[in-house]
Amino acid sequence: MGRRILRIGGAAMSRGLLSAVLLAVGASNGSSAAGDRTVRVLTYNIHHGEGTDGEFDLPRLANIIKSVEPDLVALQEVDEGTERASGVHELAEIGRLTGMHAAFGKAMDFQGGGYGVGVLSRWPILSADNHPLPGSPDREPRTALTVEVEMDANGPRLQFTCTHLDQGRELGNRVAQANELNDRLIHMDDRPTLLAGDMNSGAETEVMQILDGQWMNVSPPDPSLSINGRPQFRVDYILVRPAGRWHVIESKVVDAPVASDHRPVLVVLEWATGR
């Protein structure tokens, strides 16, 4: 296969590839006004930048992200410096194009670079932890990237995790990964905690039952979608804890059928400080 050219709308950034590296990419301070606890969360599997039309187009992805004005974005299938991406560090470039802070969590080495997940944040990223998830040695490695941000100067720290679970037909890896996420992320205090990503699982599966047992699933219902003639079911989710402190203002699938083989999911939440 010939080398495909990635359109990036600007010069590629040359950076060393680090797992969970923080990239303050031209982002503004972005502090919320006092008392404002509204959080706009997006999860998006970007298919390493390739759309259903076969085009690699990071500006198109960035424009979709910017159009819904998110505070936090969980990205899956991100290439960093790979041959497939023409050496471009995709997360850094999308961060630059959206004006958001960024952190990359590498799941595996791939084609001379890295492949994994990423987080974009309107707020500065205070810390980042990239944690490999359990899985069979014959399967593609998976990871969970957790960052901490402050919604505003007077608000609590928010913990936000992006992940991408195993895609295999066997449930075992995804079940183990879901249990690992619960073990690592669930706290017995009232800190605002969000989990977002591609779970590769239907809403009624054992994997989602494990997660739904500990989290409030704020994702929209399964959409009636068809891509290339095949029905599409929910695999992209946003979940929150503790349930009693979050109120869902809006939850929807964003109508963006071409830029990736997934459509982004947006949830607008309100964090209640007095409950």
N, C-alpha and C positions, 0 to 999 in steps of 0.2 A: 504494500500500500504506500502511495506517495505521501510525502509530508504535507499536511494541511496547514494553511496559514490562519492564525488566530487574529481576528480583528480586535484591537484593544483600545482604539481611540486615543492613543498616546504612547509615549515611550515606555517600554517594559522596565520594571524596577529590578535592579540586580541586588539581591540580598541572600545571605546565607540562610539555608532552610533549617529552622529549629522547630521542634515540637512545642506547641503551645506558645509560640513567640508572640509577643505583643507588638502590634504595629500601630502607632499613633499616626494615622494617615490623614493629616490636614483636617482633623475634626474640630468642630467648635466645642466650646465648653459644654453647652447643651443642658445646663442645670434647669430643673423644673422650678416653676414659681412656688412660693411657700404654700404648703397645703395641697399642692397638686400631686395626686398619686395615680394618675392615669398612665397605663403602660400599653403601648402598641407593639404586639409581638408577631413576628412573621417566621414561618419555617418554610424552607425552599430547597428541594433537591435540584441542583443546577446541572446535573449530568455533564460534569467537567466542562461546562460552557457550550456544549453542543445542543442545538435545537433540533426539533423534529424535522426541520428542513435541511439538516445536515450542515448548517452554518455554525461556526464558532464565533460568538458575538457577545463579548462581555458588556459593551455599552447597552445593548438591548436588555440584558439581565439587570444591569444597574438602574436603568430607567424604570423597569417594572418595580424594583424594590423602592426606589424613590417615590413612585406614584402613590404609594399607600402610607408614606411618612412613618415608618416604623421607628420605635425606640431600640428594639432588640431584634436581631435576625439570626436564626440558626440555619446554616448552609451545610448541605451534604454533597458528597461526590465532588470535592474540590481538588484540583491539581495545582501543585506548587513546583514550578521549574521542571516539568516533565517534557519529554519529547513530544507527547501528544498535544501539549499546550504550547508548543514552539518555545519552550523555556520560560514562559511567562509565569510569574507568581500571581495566580488568579485572585487569591484573597486580597493581597496587597492592592492589586489593580481595582478590584470592585470596591474596596475601602476608599481608594482615592476618588473613584468616580461618584461614589455616594456621599463622600465627606464624613465617613463614620470611622470610629476606632475599630481595630480588627485584631483577632487572635486566631491562630491556626493550630489545630490538633491533628498531628500526623498519625494515621493508622498503619501505614506501610510505606516502604520504599517502592518507587514505581518509575520506570523509564527515565532514570537519571535524576529523579526528584522525589517528591512525596505526594501522597494521596490521602485524603482524610476529610475532616469536617472543619467548619469555621464558624466564628461568631462575629457579627458586626454590632456595634453599640453606639448610640447617640451620646452616651455618657462615657467618660474615661473608664477604662478597664483597670480595676485596682489589683486584681490577681487572676491568674489562670492556672488550671491544673488539668493536664491531659492524662486520662487513665485508661489503659488498655482493658478491653472487655474479654471475658472468657470465650473460648471457641475452639473447635477442632483444628488440629494443625493443617488439615487439608483444605480449610476454608479461608476466605479472605479475612484478614484481621479487621477487628472493629474497635472503636474507641469512644470515649465520652469526654468531651471538653467542657469543663465547668469554669465559669468566670464569675467574679463579683463586681458589682457596680453600685453606686449610690444614686437613687432616683433624684434626690436633691440634698442640699447641705444639711437639712434637718431630718431627713428621712432615714429609714433603716437600710442596711446593705441588702441588696437583692442578689440571690444566687440563681444563675441561669446556666443550664446544661444543654448542649447540643449533642445528639448521637445519631447513629445509623446502624440498625441491627442487621444481623445476618439475613441473607436472601434465600438460603437453601430451603428445599422442600421439607426437610426434617425440622421439627420444632425444637429439638434439644438445645441447639446453640442459642436460639432466641429466648427460650425459657431461662437458661442460665444467665444470659445477658440482662434480662428484665429483673431477675432476682438480684443481680449484682448492682444494678442501678438503685433499686430500693435500699439495699444494704448501705450503699455509700452516700446516698443523697438525702435520705429521710432523717430529719431532726425532730426532736420532741419539743422544740420551742416554736415560737410564732414567727420566725424569720420568713420573709417572702421567698418562695422557692419555685422555680419553673423548670420544666423539662420539655424539650421540643425536638422533633426530628422525624426521620423516616424509620418507622418501626417494622416495616415489611410484614405487617400483620393486619388482618381484618378486625373489625370492631368486636366480634363475638369470639375471638380466639382465646386460647389459654394465656397467651402472652399479654394481651390487653386486659384480661381479667386479673392477672398478677399486678399490673400497673394501676388499673382502675380501683383495685382494692385499697390502695394507699394514696392515690392522687385523685383530684377532681379533673375529669376530662372535659376541657372547654372547647374541643374541636367541633366544627360543624358536622352535621350528619353526612353520611355517605352521599356524594354527588352522583347524579346520573351523567356520567362522562363516557365518551368513547374516543379512544385514540387509535388511529390506524385500524378502525373496525373492531377493536377489542374493548369490551367493557372494563372500566377502571373503578376500583373500589378503594376505600379509604386505607392508606398506609401512612399518611403524614399526620402527626398529632401534636397538640400542645396540651400539657397537663400542668396543674398548679397545686401548691400546698401553702398554708393550710386552707381547707375549703371554706371555712367560715369567714375568712378575711378578704376573699376575692369576689367581685361582682362582674359578671360578663356583660359588657355593653354591646359588643358586636362580635360575630364569629362567622367567617365566610371563606369560601374558596375564591381566589382571585382569578379572573378570567384572562389567562395568559397561556394559550394552548400551544404556542410555537417555540418559545425560547428554551424549553426543556421538555423532557418526557414526563415531568411532574408539573402540577400547578401549585403555586404557593398558597399557603393557608395563613390567613390573618385573623388574630383575635385581639380585640381591644378590651382591656381589663381595668378595673378600678380597685385599688388597694385601700381597704377601709382601716383607718388608723384607730378608731375608737371601739371596735367590737371586741 
